[in-house]
Amino acid sequence: MTVGMELYMRFMVTLACGLLGVGMVLKVLLDGLFHEWDAVADMGEFMRTGWHQKQAPTQRVEDVMLEIENARTPTLSTSIYEQKRRDLKELSAIESSMNRKGKPVVLTPIPPPSADIVPS
């Protein structure tokens, strides 16, 4: 054999072994990663969602943010204060009615139970 033919045979053997090894590694990886993957169903779902997204009207981010901002109730903080004020008025009315009956009783609000207290 000539030197050129010997180098060619060495290259072909190395190439065959390398491709065989790469094929085995890819087979193991693909079998492990995509064992339960239904490629046909996923591609169909991808095509359907892609088609529907193309037909959907485009909406600007500013419009979405404006809708969210308008959906919020601007009177949330004032409604909390109004509720607190009503509770205090009811408490003072109860205290004054108890004082009129001759029983000097001071009602103190009970704080809500905290999460770290566990009833026994």
ROGU-882850 format. One record per atom (N, C-alpha, C): residue number from 1; residue in one letter; chain; y, x, z. Coordinates in nm, 4 decimals, padded with zeros to 6 digits, always signed. Layout:
   pos   code   unit          y          x          z
   NUM      A      A          Y          X          Z
...
This chain:
   pos   code   unit          y          x          z
     1      M      A   -00.1191   +00.0841   +00.0000
     1      M      A   +00.0000   +00.0000   +00.0000
     1      M      A   +00.1239   +00.0875   +00.0000
     2      T      A   +00.2185   +00.0355   -00.0664
     2      T      A   +00.3434   +00.1089   -00.0725
     2      T      A   +00.4268   +00.0741   +00.0498
     3      V      A   +00.5317   +00.1484   +00.0714
     3      V      A   +00.6199   +00.1285   +00.1869
     3      V      A   +00.6903   -00.0057   +00.1749
     4      G      A   +00.7312   -00.0422   +00.0558
     4      G      A   +00.7997   -00.1699   +00.0358
     4      G      A   +00.7100   -00.2882   +00.0667
     5      M      A   +00.5836   -00.2797   +00.0226
     5      M      A   +00.4895   -00.3887   +00.0472
     5      M      A   +00.4557   -00.3960   +00.1951
     6      E      A   +00.4458   -00.2806   +00.2618
     6      E      A   +00.4166   -00.2795   +00.4055
     6      E      A   +00.5311   -00.3430   +00.4843
     7      L      A   +00.6529   -00.3120   +00.4497
     7      L      A   +00.7695   -00.3726   +00.5166
     7      L      A   +00.7754   -00.5233   +00.4902
     8      Y      A   +00.7395   -00.5626   +00.3695
     8      Y      A   +00.7399   -00.7048   +00.3350
     8      Y      A   +00.6354   -00.7798   +00.4172
     9      M      A   +00.5150   -00.7228   +00.4308
     9      M      A   +00.4096   -00.7885   +00.5086
     9      M      A   +00.4486   -00.7949   +00.6569
    10      R      A   +00.5089   -00.6885   +00.7102
    10      R      A   +00.5532   -00.6891   +00.8489
    10      R      A   +00.6594   -00.7980   +00.8693
    11      F      A   +00.7521   -00.8101   +00.7747
    11      F      A   +00.8567   -00.9139   +00.7821
    11      F      A   +00.7947   -01.0534   +00.7788
    12      M      A   +00.6972   -01.0756   +00.6898
    12      M      A   +00.6351   -01.2074   +00.6784
    12      M      A   +00.5583   -01.2445   +00.8055
    13      V      A   +00.4871   -01.1485   +00.8651
    13      V      A   +00.4125   -01.1749   +00.9888
    13      V      A   +00.5096   -01.2057   +01.1027
    14      T      A   +00.6155   -01.1266   +01.1139
    14      T      A   +00.7158   -01.1492   +01.2183
    14      T      A   +00.7830   -01.2846   +01.1998
    15      L      A   +00.8155   -01.3189   +01.0770
    15      L      A   +00.8780   -01.4467   +01.0483
    15      L      A   +00.7846   -01.5615   +01.0818
    16      A      A   +00.6573   -01.5501   +01.0467
    16      A      A   +00.5603   -01.6565   +01.0760
    16      A      A   +00.5432   -01.6752   +01.2260
    17      C      A   +00.5322   -01.5650   +01.2996
    17      C      A   +00.5179   -01.5749   +01.4462
    17      C      A   +00.6445   -01.6334   +01.5091
    18      G      A   +00.7600   -01.5916   +01.4647
    18      G      A   +00.8864   -01.6427   +01.5186
    18      G      A   +00.9027   -01.7911   +01.4919
    19      L      A   +00.8731   -01.8337   +01.3684
    19      L      A   +00.8849   -01.9760   +01.3364
    19      L      A   +00.7821   -02.0596   +01.4118
    20      L      A   +00.6631   -02.0047   +01.4315
    20      L      A   +00.5625   -02.0747   +01.5093
    20      L      A   +00.6095   -02.0919   +01.6547
    21      G      A   +00.6659   -01.9879   +01.7130
    21      G      A   +00.7168   -01.9950   +01.8509
    21      G      A   +00.8320   -02.0927   +01.8640
    22      V      A   +00.9250   -02.0872   +01.7693
    22      V      A   +01.0380   -02.1809   +01.7727
    22      V      A   +00.9892   -02.3241   +01.7570
    23      G      A   +00.8922   -02.3449   +01.6710
    23      G      A   +00.8360   -02.4785   +01.6523
    23      G      A   +00.7700   -02.5308   +01.7782
    24      M      A   +00.6970   -02.4429   +01.8482
    24      M      A   +00.6312   -02.4857   +01.9721
    24      M      A   +00.7343   -02.5196   +02.0797
    25      V      A   +00.8362   -02.4390   +02.0924
    25      V      A   +00.9406   -02.4648   +02.1930
    25      V      A   +01.0135   -02.5948   +02.1617
    26      L      A   +01.0490   -02.6154   +02.0362
    26      L      A   +01.1183   -02.7387   +01.9992
    26      L      A   +01.0293   -02.8610   +02.0205
    27      K      A   +00.9011   -02.8484   +01.9923
    27      K      A   +00.8095   -02.9606   +02.0136
    27      K      A   +00.8038   -02.9980   +02.1607
    28      V      A   +00.7932   -02.8988   +02.2477
    28      V      A   +00.7878   -02.9253   +02.3920
    28      V      A   +00.9196   -02.9870   +02.4387
    29      L      A   +01.0314   -02.9318   +02.3946
    29      L      A   +01.1618   -02.9844   +02.4365
    29      L      A   +01.1837   -03.1273   +02.3870
    30      L      A   +01.1567   -03.1499   +02.2608
    30      L      A   +01.1806   -03.2832   +02.2056
    30      L      A   +01.0852   -03.3863   +02.2637
    31      D      A   +00.9613   -03.3478   +02.2884
    31      D      A   +00.8678   -03.4417   +02.3507
    31      D      A   +00.9107   -03.4732   +02.4936
    32      G      A   +00.9583   -03.3727   +02.5644
    32      G      A   +01.0011   -03.3946   +02.7024
    32      G      A   +01.1296   -03.4742   +02.7115
    33      L      A   +01.2250   -03.4460   +02.6242
    33      L      A   +01.3550   -03.5127   +02.6316
    33      L      A   +01.3512   -03.6540   +02.5750
    34      F      A   +01.2831   -03.6717   +02.4651
    34      F      A   +01.2897   -03.7989   +02.3948
    34      F      A   +01.1579   -03.8758   +02.4013
    35      H      A   +01.0864   -03.8636   +02.5113
    35      H      A   +00.9551   -03.9282   +02.5230
    35      H      A   +00.9669   -04.0807   +02.5145
    36      E      A   +01.0620   -04.1398   +02.5871
    36      E      A   +01.0741   -04.2852   +02.5884
    36      E      A   +01.1952   -04.3346   +02.5091
    37      W      A   +01.2483   -04.2544   +02.4221
    37      W      A   +01.3674   -04.2922   +02.3460
    37      W      A   +01.3265   -04.3715   +02.2238
    38      D      A   +01.3786   -04.4933   +02.2128
    38      D      A   +01.3536   -04.5761   +02.0953
    38      D      A   +01.4691   -04.5516   +01.9981
    39      A      A   +01.4498   -04.4569   +01.9095
    39      A      A   +01.5579   -04.4137   +01.8217
    39      A      A   +01.6029   -04.5251   +01.7283
    40      V      A   +01.5108   -04.6062   +01.6796
    40      V      A   +01.5468   -04.7124   +01.5848
    40      V      A   +01.6354   -04.8166   +01.6535
    41      A      A   +01.5979   -04.8580   +01.7739
    41      A      A   +01.6781   -04.9576   +01.8456
    41      A      A   +01.8150   -04.9024   +01.8829
    42      D      A   +01.8203   -04.7755   +01.9285
    42      D      A   +01.9479   -04.7167   +01.9653
    42      D      A   +02.0400   -04.6981   +01.8450
    43      M      A   +01.9844   -04.6573   +01.7337
    43      M      A   +02.0673   -04.6412   +01.6139
    43      M      A   +02.1174   -04.7773   +01.5653
    44      G      A   +02.0331   -04.8806   +01.5740
    44      G      A   +02.0771   -05.0147   +01.5364
    44      G      A   +02.1894   -05.0636   +01.6267
    45      E      A   +02.1770   -05.0388   +01.7559
    45      E      A   +02.2825   -05.0773   +01.8510
    45      E      A   +02.4116   -05.0009   +01.8210
    46      F      A   +02.3979   -04.8723   +01.7897
    46      F      A   +02.5144   -04.7915   +01.7556
    46      F      A   +02.5837   -04.8443   +01.6302
    47      M      A   +02.5056   -04.8810   +01.5315
    47      M      A   +02.5641   -04.9329   +01.4074
    47      M      A   +02.6331   -05.0671   +01.4311
    48      R      A   +02.5703   -05.1538   +01.5124
    48      R      A   +02.6318   -05.2842   +01.5403
    48      R      A   +02.7628   -05.2685   +01.6157
    49      T      A   +02.7652   -05.1851   +01.7203
    49      T      A   +02.8882   -05.1683   +01.7977
    49      T      A   +02.9942   -05.0988   +01.7137
    50      G      A   +02.9536   -05.0025   +01.6320
    50      G      A   +03.0509   -04.9352   +01.5459
    50      G      A   +03.1119   -05.0307   +01.4452
    51      W      A   +03.0308   -05.1204   +01.3905
    51      W      A   +03.0812   -05.2175   +01.2933
    51      W      A   +03.1768   -05.3160   +01.3589
    52      H      A   +03.1423   -05.3635   +01.4782
    52      H      A   +03.2280   -05.4603   +01.5458
    52      H      A   +03.3578   -05.3968   +01.5934
    53      Q      A   +03.3527   -05.2708   +01.6292
    53      Q      A   +03.4752   -05.2045   +01.6733
    53      Q      A   +03.5709   -05.1847   +01.5563
    54      K      A   +03.5185   -05.1665   +01.4376
    54      K      A   +03.6069   -05.1513   +01.3226
    54      K      A   +03.6773   -05.2821   +01.2903
    55      Q      A   +03.6097   -05.3938   +01.3151
    55      Q      A   +03.6684   -05.5224   +01.2832
    55      Q      A   +03.7593   -05.5753   +01.3940
    56      A      A   +03.7512   -05.5181   +01.5141
    56      A      A   +03.8331   -05.5666   +01.6255
    56      A      A   +03.9795   -05.5279   +01.6020
    57      P      A   +04.0717   -05.6143   +01.6423
    57      P      A   +04.2131   -05.5793   +01.6268
    57      P      A   +04.2495   -05.4651   +01.7212
    58      T      A   +04.3355   -05.3796   +01.6736
    58      T      A   +04.3768   -05.2673   +01.7570
    58      T      A   +04.4793   -05.3156   +01.8584
    59      Q      A   +04.4720   -05.2613   +01.9782
    59      Q      A   +04.5625   -05.2999   +02.0851
    59      Q      A   +04.6189   -05.1722   +02.1460
    60      R      A   +04.7492   -05.1712   +02.1620
    60      R      A   +04.8130   -05.0517   +02.2131
    60      R      A   +04.7917   -05.0399   +02.3636
    61      V      A   +04.7942   -04.9178   +02.4124
    61      V      A   +04.7775   -04.8930   +02.5550
    61      V      A   +04.8941   -04.9543   +02.6323
    62      E      A   +05.0119   -04.9503   +02.5742
    62      E      A   +05.1289   -05.0070   +02.6421
    62      E      A   +05.1120   -05.1569   +02.6638
    63      D      A   +05.0513   -05.2254   +02.5656
    63      D      A   +05.0297   -05.3689   +02.5801
    63      D      A   +04.9309   -05.3992   +02.6923
    64      V      A   +04.8261   -05.3191   +02.6993
    64      V      A   +04.7272   -05.3393   +02.8049
    64      V      A   +04.7895   -05.3145   +02.9408
    65      M      A   +04.8665   -05.2069   +02.9542
    65      M      A   +04.9312   -05.1772   +03.0819
    65      M      A   +05.0307   -05.2858   +03.1197
    66      L      A   +05.1010   -05.3420   +03.0222
    66      L      A   +05.1950   -05.4493   +03.0502
    66      L      A   +05.1225   -05.5749   +03.0979
    67      E      A   +05.0080   -05.6057   +03.0371
    67      E      A   +04.9291   -05.7204   +03.0823
    67      E      A   +04.8812   -05.7015   +03.2253
    68      I      A   +04.8362   -05.5808   +03.2587
    68      I      A   +04.7896   -05.5539   +03.3948
    68      I      A   +04.9048   -05.5653   +03.4930
    69      E      A   +05.0200   -05.5126   +03.4550
    69      E      A   +05.1362   -05.5184   +03.5436
    69      E      A   +05.1832   -05.6621   +03.5649
    70      N      A   +05.1787   -05.7439   +03.4613
    70      N      A   +05.2199   -05.8840   +03.4745
    70      N      A   +05.1176   -05.9660   +03.5516
    71      A      A   +04.9914   -05.9239   +03.5504
    71      A      A   +04.8873   -05.9991   +03.6208
    71      A      A   +04.8960   -05.9808   +03.7716
    72      R      A   +04.9556   -05.8730   +03.8164
    72      R      A   +04.9693   -05.8493   +03.9600
    72      R      A   +05.0654   -05.9505   +04.0206
    73      T      A   +05.0387   -05.9867   +04.1446
    73      T      A   +05.1291   -06.0796   +04.2134
    73      T      A   +05.2393   -05.9982   +04.2806
    74      P      A   +05.3633   -06.0180   +04.2396
    74      P      A   +05.4713   -05.9378   +04.2963
    74      P      A   +05.5062   -05.9792   +04.4395
    75      T      A   +05.4609   -06.0945   +04.4840
    75      T      A   +05.4970   -06.1416   +04.6173
    75      T      A   +05.3909   -06.1073   +04.7207
    76      L      A   +05.3052   -06.0107   +04.6926
    76      L      A   +05.1981   -05.9765   +04.7845
    76      L      A   +05.2538   -05.9256   +04.9165
    77      S      A   +05.3485   -05.8339   +04.9119
    77      S      A   +05.4016   -05.7785   +05.0364
    77      S      A   +05.4792   -05.8843   +05.1138
    78      T      A   +05.5544   -05.9699   +05.0441
    78      T      A   +05.6291   -06.0730   +05.1166
    78      T      A   +05.5353   -06.1784   +05.1727
    79      S      A   +05.4242   -06.2061   +05.1037
    79      S      A   +05.3305   -06.3048   +05.1574
    79      S      A   +05.2634   -06.2522   +05.2834
    80      I      A   +05.2403   -06.1219   +05.2923
    80      I      A   +05.1836   -06.0645   +05.4145
    80      I      A   +05.2812   -06.0809   +05.5296
    81      Y      A   +05.4102   -06.0537   +05.5031
    81      Y      A   +05.5110   -06.0693   +05.6082
    81      Y      A   +05.5251   -06.2156   +05.6488
    82      E      A   +05.5189   -06.3053   +05.5517
    82      E      A   +05.5293   -06.4482   +05.5835
    82      E      A   +05.4107   -06.4923   +05.6689
    83      Q      A   +05.2924   -06.4460   +05.6383
    83      Q      A   +05.1748   -06.4816   +05.7183
    83      Q      A   +05.1887   -06.4284   +05.8593
    84      K      A   +05.2362   -06.3054   +05.8727
    84      K      A   +05.2553   -06.2455   +06.0045
    84      K      A   +05.3588   -06.3246   +06.0834
    85      R      A   +05.4669   -06.3642   +06.0161
    85      R      A   +05.5723   -06.4417   +06.0818
    85      R      A   +05.5179   -06.5774   +06.1287
    86      R      A   +05.4374   -06.6430   +06.0438
    86      R      A   +05.3789   -06.7710   +06.0839
    86      R      A   +05.2857   -06.7543   +06.2038
    87      D      A   +05.2059   -06.6469   +06.2032
    87      D      A   +05.1161   -06.6225   +06.3163
    87      D      A   +05.1939   -06.6006   +06.4450
    88      L      A   +05.3040   -06.5255   +06.4374
    88      L      A   +05.3845   -06.5015   +06.5568
    88      L      A   +05.4502   -06.6302   +06.6061
    89      K      A   +05.4939   -06.7158   +06.5139
    89      K      A   +05.5532   -06.8440   +06.5548
    89      K      A   +05.4489   -06.9310   +06.6237
    90      E      A   +05.3283   -06.9360   +06.5704
    90      E      A   +05.2220   -07.0138   +06.6342
    90      E      A   +05.1893   -06.9588   +06.7723
    91      L      A   +05.1871   -06.8278   +06.7852
    91      L      A   +05.1593   -06.7651   +06.9134
    91      L      A   +05.2680   -06.7971   +07.0153
    92      S      A   +05.3931   -06.7878   +06.9721
    92      S      A   +05.5025   -06.8194   +07.0652
    92      S      A   +05.5038   -06.9676   +07.1002
    93      A      A   +05.4661   -07.0548   +07.0069
    93      A      A   +05.4592   -07.1976   +07.0384
    93      A      A   +05.3496   -07.2243   +07.1410
    94      I      A   +05.2371   -07.1584   +07.1294
    94      I      A   +05.1293   -07.1757   +07.2268
    94      I      A   +05.1725   -07.1232   +07.3631
    95      E      A   +05.2390   -07.0072   +07.3651
    95      E      A   +05.2858   -06.9512   +07.4921
    95      E      A   +05.3874   -07.0431   +07.5583
    96      S      A   +05.4798   -07.0983   +07.4791
    96      S      A   +05.5809   -07.1867   +07.5388
    96      S      A   +05.5181   -07.3161   +07.5889
    97      S      A   +05.4175   -07.3693   +07.5196
    97      S      A   +05.3517   -07.4904   +07.5678
    97      S      A   +05.2732   -07.4623   +07.6953
    98      M      A   +05.2152   -07.3444   +07.7076
    98      M      A   +05.1440   -07.3089   +07.8298
    98      M      A   +05.2415   -07.2902   +07.9452
    99      N      A   +05.3603   -07.2334   +07.9184
    99      N      A   +05.4606   -07.2137   +08.0231
    99      N      A   +05.5169   -07.3469   +08.0701
   100      R      A   +05.5303   -07.4455   +07.9834
   100      R      A   +05.5824   -07.5769   +08.0215
   100      R      A   +05.4869   -07.6492   +08.1148
   101      K      A   +05.3604   -07.6221   +08.1028
   101      K      A   +05.2625   -07.6900   +08.1867
   101      K      A   +05.2552   -07.6290   +08.3260
   102      G      A   +05.3302   -07.5245   +08.3518
   102      G      A   +05.3315   -07.4643   +08.4830
   102      G      A   +05.2354   -07.3495   +08.4992
   103      K      A   +05.1683   -07.3132   +08.3976
   103      K      A   +05.0750   -07.2011   +08.4046
   103      K      A   +05.1347   -07.0840   +08.3276
   104      P      A   +05.1904   -06.9860   +08.3955
   104      P      A   +05.2475   -06.8717   +08.3242
   104      P      A   +05.1371   -06.7824   +08.2671
   105      V      A   +05.1031   -06.8068   +08.1442
   105      V      A   +04.9975   -06.7306   +08.0780
   105      V      A   +05.0596   -06.6558   +07.9599
   106      V      A   +05.0291   -06.5313   +07.9503
   106      V      A   +05.0759   -06.4509   +07.8376
   106      V      A   +04.9566   -06.4251   +07.7466
   107      L      A   +04.9674   -06.4715   +07.6242
   107      L      A   +04.8606   -06.4504   +07.5274
   107      L      A   +04.8873   -06.3217   +07.4512
   108      T      A   +04.7875   -06.2386   +07.4480
   108      T      A   +04.7995   -06.1159   +07.3694
   108      T      A   +04.7029   -06.1246   +07.2530
   109      P      A   +04.7459   -06.0840   +07.1370
   109      P      A   +04.6550   -06.0913   +07.0216
   109      P      A   +04.5389   -05.9946   +07.0388
   110      I      A   +04.4223   -06.0381   +06.9980
   110      I      A   +04.3024   -05.9555   +07.0061
   110      I      A   +04.2917   -05.8771   +06.8764
   111      P      A   +04.2802   -05.7435   +06.8870
   111      P      A   +04.2697   -05.6647   +06.7638
   111      P      A   +04.1365   -05.6912   +06.6957
   112      P      A   +04.1328   -05.6785   +06.5647
   112      P      A   +04.0067   -05.6993   +06.4937
   112      P      A   +03.9068   -05.5919   +06.5317
   113      P      A   +03.7792   -05.6252   +06.5307
   113      P      A   +03.6789   -05.5240   +06.5679
   113      P      A   +03.6745   -05.4128   +06.4650
   114      S      A   +03.6627   -05.2926   +06.5164
   114      S      A   +03.6554   -05.1795   +06.4250
   114      S      A   +03.5115   -05.1572   +06.3836
   115      A      A   +03.4928   -05.0769   +06.2814
   115      A      A   +03.3600   -05.0571   +06.2243
   115      A      A   +03.2712   -04.9738   +06.3144
   116      D      A   +03.3302   -04.8911   +06.4040
   116      D      A   +03.2467   -04.8037   +06.4854
   116      D      A   +03.1937   -04.8731   +06.6104
   117      I      A   +03.2435   -04.9928   +06.6443
   117      I      A   +03.1950   -05.0646   +06.7607
   117      I      A   +03.0799   -05.1541   +06.7157
   118      V      A   +02.9652   -05.1335   +06.7768
   118      V      A   +02.8465   -05.2109   +06.7417
   118      V      A   +02.8171   -05.3047   +06.8569
   119      P      A   +02.8101   -05.4383   +06.8328
   119      P      A   +02.7801   -05.5306   +06.9437
   119      P      A   +02.6366   -05.5084   +06.9933
   120      S      A   +02.6198   -05.5206   +07.1235
   120      S      A   +02.4865   -05.4979   +07.1805
   120      S      A   +02.4134   -05.6283   +07.2036
